[in-house]
Amino acid sequence: MSWPTIIGAVAVSWLLGAGTAGATAALVAFEGDATPSTIVIRTGERRLYLVLDGGRALRYTVGVGRVGRQWSGQSAIEEKFLRPNWAPPPAVRHDRPNLPDVIPSGAAGNPMGAAAMTLSGGNYAIHGTNAPKSIGGFVSYGCIRMYNDDIVDLFGRVDVGTRVIVTR
C-alpha cells in the first residue's frame, strides 16, 4: 500500500487507533535519520514530527522560541503533566519579576495549557497554550507551544524517556 503525503485528521485517529488527531495533526512522509517514536522539532518550519515506522510521521504546527531564545540539540521527555501549574523559569522571571512563584493550572496567566512534557537538561517543555494565536510563530522563551488538542494527543502517544531532537 502506498501512503499519500497527507491523510486527514480523522483518518489519522482511525489508522493509529489512539487519542484524538488534534487541531493540526497530519500523517506525512518523513525523511530524516530519526528512529520511530522520536520527536523531531524543526524550528525553522515551526513543525513538530512524531516519527513513525515506514518513513511516516505525525506532523503538528507549533510555536517556537523567538529570536535570541531558540536552541537546538537533543533531549528527552523527562516528566509529563496534565493541567500543570507553572513556575516561571529564571529567564521569564528576569523579564517579569512581579510574576508569582507559581501560577495554578487554569489561571489566566498560566501559559502551559492542557498538558506539558518537560525536557531533560534545561528549563524547556513541550506544552499547550492559553494563547492559540501564537501557534506557528516565533513566540516563546525556548519552549515548544502546541494547540491544547495537539499536546493532549501527543501526550498520549509518547512516554517519559522519548528522544527529542530540535533543529533550526
Secondary structure, DSSP 8 states (H G I E B T S, - for coil): ----S-B-HHHHHHHH-SS--TTT-EEEE--SS--TT-EEEETTTTEEEEE-STTEEEEEE-BEE-TTT---EEEEEEEEEES--B---HHHHHH-TTS-S-B-TT-TT-TTTTEEEEETTSS-EEE--S-GGGTTSEEESS-EE--HHHHHHHHHH--TT-EEEEE-
